[in-house]
């Protein structure tokens, strides 16, 4: 009996370790078509027909996980001349990989899709400009640039 149980137990342990390791690797879960992918319920809220450009000052910066299983993303509150609006940027690893870091008090310009989140106005960013720096987050159709094989910046 022990000769049969040992290989089964070993395979079970290896499977558990592989599963945990896979979820720990941001590249396996959070890039391309994963939970940050273009077809995720997070990204399908981007509507090219509602794209606008707003300018303002970053008044808060938060790590968020919009959905269970997602690596954390970046959310900011942007104070414009007209309003204070939530802006959802994308996965933090994308900004880290591109060395584009946003800070409170930064004056930025956001081009993105206006939507609502929890009944409040929000923007899903497509592009951010800060001074002479620009980072493209989504293409004109809202497809995330980290979504596989597209140019990142």
Sine and cosine of phi, psi and omega as CSV:
sin_phi,cos_phi,sin_psi,cos_psi,sin_omega,cos_omega
0.00,0.00,-0.64,0.76,0.00,-1.00
-0.90,0.43,-0.52,0.85,0.01,-1.00
-0.92,0.40,-0.49,0.87,0.02,-1.00
-1.00,0.08,-0.66,0.75,-0.08,-1.00
-0.94,0.35,-0.60,0.80,-0.04,-1.00
-0.87,0.49,-0.77,0.64,0.02,-1.00
-0.89,0.46,-0.60,0.80,0.02,-1.00
-0.91,0.42,-0.72,0.69,0.02,-1.00
-0.89,0.46,-0.65,0.76,0.02,-1.00
-0.89,0.45,-0.70,0.71,0.04,-1.00
-0.89,0.46,-0.63,0.77,0.03,-1.00
-0.89,0.45,-0.70,0.72,0.01,-1.00
-0.90,0.43,-0.70,0.72,0.03,-1.00
-0.88,0.47,-0.66,0.75,0.03,-1.00
-0.88,0.47,-0.70,0.72,0.02,-1.00
-0.89,0.46,-0.71,0.70,0.01,-1.00
-0.88,0.47,-0.70,0.71,0.01,-1.00
-0.88,0.48,-0.68,0.73,0.00,-1.00
-0.89,0.45,-0.74,0.67,0.01,-1.00
-0.89,0.46,-0.70,0.72,0.01,-1.00
-0.88,0.48,-0.68,0.73,0.00,-1.00
-0.87,0.49,-0.70,0.72,0.00,-1.00
-0.95,0.32,-0.42,0.91,0.02,-1.00
-0.97,0.25,-0.37,0.93,-0.02,-1.00
-1.00,0.08,0.94,-0.34,-0.06,-1.00
-0.86,0.51,-0.50,0.87,-0.01,-1.00
-0.93,0.37,-0.47,0.88,-0.04,-1.00
-0.99,0.10,-0.46,0.89,-0.09,-1.00
-0.96,-0.29,-0.56,0.83,-0.26,-0.97
-0.94,-0.34,-0.01,1.00,0.03,-1.00
-0.95,-0.33,0.20,-0.98,0.07,-1.00
0.87,0.49,-0.81,-0.58,-0.08,-1.00
-1.00,0.03,0.11,0.99,-0.03,-1.00
-0.93,0.38,-0.43,-0.91,-0.09,-1.00
-0.91,0.41,-0.32,0.95,0.12,-0.99
-0.99,-0.12,0.08,1.00,-0.08,-1.00
-0.94,0.34,0.18,-0.98,-0.11,-0.99
-0.90,0.43,-0.42,0.91,-0.03,-1.00
-0.99,-0.11,0.03,1.00,0.00,-1.00
-0.93,0.38,0.39,-0.92,-0.02,-1.00
-0.91,0.41,-0.31,0.95,0.08,-1.00
-0.95,0.31,-0.76,0.65,-0.10,-0.99
-0.99,0.16,-0.33,0.94,0.00,-1.00
-0.94,0.33,-0.16,0.99,0.04,-1.00
-0.97,0.26,-0.18,0.98,0.01,-1.00
-0.97,0.26,0.85,-0.52,-0.03,-1.00
-0.87,-0.49,0.93,-0.36,-0.02,-1.00
-0.84,0.55,-0.43,0.90,0.00,-1.00
-0.96,0.29,-0.27,0.96,-0.03,-1.00
-0.94,-0.33,0.33,0.94,-0.03,-1.00
-0.95,0.32,0.69,-0.72,0.07,-1.00
-0.56,-0.83,0.21,-0.98,0.04,-1.00
-0.89,-0.46,0.77,-0.64,0.03,-1.00
-0.78,-0.63,0.46,-0.89,0.05,-1.00
-0.82,-0.57,0.55,-0.84,0.04,-1.00
0.01,-1.00,-0.22,-0.98,-0.02,-1.00
-0.91,-0.42,0.69,-0.72,0.04,-1.00
-0.95,0.33,0.87,-0.49,0.00,-1.00
-0.97,-0.25,-0.32,0.95,0.13,-0.99
-0.43,-0.90,0.43,-0.90,-0.05,-1.00
-0.67,-0.74,0.81,-0.58,-0.06,-1.00
-0.70,-0.71,0.48,-0.88,0.20,-0.98
-1.00,0.05,0.70,-0.71,0.03,-1.00
-0.72,-0.70,0.38,-0.93,0.17,-0.99
-0.79,-0.61,1.00,-0.05,-0.12,-0.99
-0.86,0.51,-0.47,0.88,-0.01,-1.00
-0.63,-0.77,0.48,-0.88,0.06,-1.00
-0.84,0.55,0.73,-0.69,0.04,-1.00
1.00,-0.09,-0.15,0.99,-0.01,-1.00
-1.00,0.06,0.57,-0.82,0.20,-0.98
-0.93,0.36,0.29,-0.96,-0.09,-1.00
-0.95,0.32,0.51,-0.86,0.04,-1.00
-0.90,-0.44,-0.07,-1.00,-0.02,-1.00
-0.91,-0.42,0.75,-0.66,0.06,-1.00
-0.81,-0.59,0.69,-0.72,0.08,-1.00
-0.79,-0.61,0.38,-0.93,0.23,-0.97
-0.96,-0.28,0.79,-0.61,-0.04,-1.00
-0.92,-0.40,0.81,-0.59,0.05,-1.00
-0.99,-0.14,0.90,-0.43,0.03,-1.00
-0.97,-0.23,-0.08,-1.00,0.07,-1.00
-0.93,0.37,-0.37,0.93,-0.09,-1.00
-0.96,-0.28,-0.48,0.88,-0.17,-0.99
-0.33,-0.95,0.15,-0.99,0.21,-0.98
-0.93,-0.36,0.85,-0.53,-0.11,-0.99
-0.75,-0.66,0.62,-0.79,0.10,-1.00
-0.96,0.29,0.70,-0.72,0.05,-1.00
-0.78,-0.63,0.83,-0.55,0.03,-1.00
-0.99,-0.16,0.86,-0.51,-0.13,-0.99
-1.00,-0.06,-0.77,0.64,-0.07,-1.00
0.58,-0.81,-0.15,-0.99,-0.06,-1.00
-0.93,0.38,0.68,-0.73,-0.04,-1.00
-0.87,0.50,-0.59,0.81,-0.03,-1.00
-0.87,0.49,-0.51,0.86,0.01,-1.00
-0.91,0.42,-0.70,0.71,0.01,-1.00
-0.94,0.35,-0.63,0.77,0.05,-1.00
-0.88,0.47,-0.71,0.70,0.00,-1.00
-0.89,0.47,-0.53,0.85,0.00,-1.00
-1.00,-0.08,0.07,1.00,0.03,-1.00
0.80,0.60,0.69,0.73,0.05,-1.00
-0.90,-0.44,0.98,-0.21,-0.09,-1.00
-0.92,-0.38,0.77,-0.63,0.00,-1.00
-0.97,-0.23,0.62,-0.79,0.01,-1.00
-0.79,-0.62,0.39,-0.92,0.13,-0.99
-0.86,0.52,0.64,-0.77,-0.03,-1.00
0.99,0.11,-0.08,1.00,0.10,-0.99
-0.90,0.44,0.64,-0.77,0.12,-0.99
-0.99,-0.15,0.87,-0.49,-0.11,-0.99
-0.71,-0.70,0.26,-0.97,0.11,-0.99
-0.86,-0.51,0.77,-0.64,-0.02,-1.00
-0.89,-0.45,0.76,-0.65,0.18,-0.98
-0.94,-0.35,0.86,-0.51,-0.06,-1.00
-0.23,-0.97,0.03,-1.00,-0.07,-1.00
-1.00,-0.03,0.82,-0.57,0.06,-1.00
-0.98,0.20,0.72,-0.69,-0.01,-1.00
-0.52,-0.85,-0.17,-0.99,0.15,-0.99
-0.81,-0.59,0.53,-0.85,0.05,-1.00
-0.66,-0.75,0.85,-0.53,-0.10,-0.99
0.81,0.58,0.61,0.79,0.05,-1.00
0.97,0.23,0.11,0.99,-0.01,-1.00
-0.89,-0.45,0.50,-0.87,0.02,-1.00
-0.88,0.47,0.58,-0.81,0.00,-1.00
-0.46,-0.89,0.32,-0.95,0.07,-1.00
-0.82,-0.57,0.72,-0.70,0.19,-0.98
-0.98,-0.19,0.92,-0.39,-0.14,-0.99
-0.93,0.37,0.62,-0.79,0.10,-0.99
-0.92,-0.39,-0.46,0.89,-0.01,-1.00
-0.39,-0.92,0.58,-0.81,0.04,-1.00
-0.79,-0.61,0.71,-0.70,0.11,-0.99
-0.86,-0.50,0.70,-0.72,0.10,-0.99
-0.67,-0.75,0.95,-0.32,-0.07,-1.00
0.88,0.48,-0.83,-0.56,0.01,-1.00
-1.00,-0.01,-0.12,0.99,-0.02,-1.00
-1.00,0.04,0.64,-0.77,0.08,-1.00
-0.69,-0.73,0.67,-0.75,0.12,-0.99
-0.80,-0.60,0.79,-0.61,0.04,-1.00
-1.00,0.00,0.77,-0.64,-0.04,-1.00
-0.95,-0.31,-0.62,0.78,0.00,-1.00
-0.67,-0.74,0.44,-0.90,0.08,-1.00
-0.99,0.16,-0.06,-1.00,-0.08,-1.00
-0.89,0.45,-0.32,0.95,0.05,-1.00
-0.99,-0.12,0.02,1.00,0.00,-1.00
1.00,0.00,0.06,1.00,0.00,-1.00
-0.94,0.33,0.84,-0.55,0.00,-1.00
-0.87,0.48,0.72,-0.69,-0.03,-1.00
-0.94,0.35,-0.30,0.96,0.06,-1.00
-0.99,0.12,0.03,1.00,-0.13,-0.99
-0.98,0.19,0.41,0.91,0.16,-0.99
0.96,-0.29,0.98,-0.22,0.17,-0.98
0.97,0.23,0.07,1.00,0.01,-1.00
-0.99,-0.15,0.40,-0.92,-0.01,-1.00
-0.91,0.41,0.69,-0.72,-0.12,-0.99
-1.00,0.10,-0.37,0.93,-0.14,-0.99
-0.63,-0.78,0.00,0.00,0.00,0.00
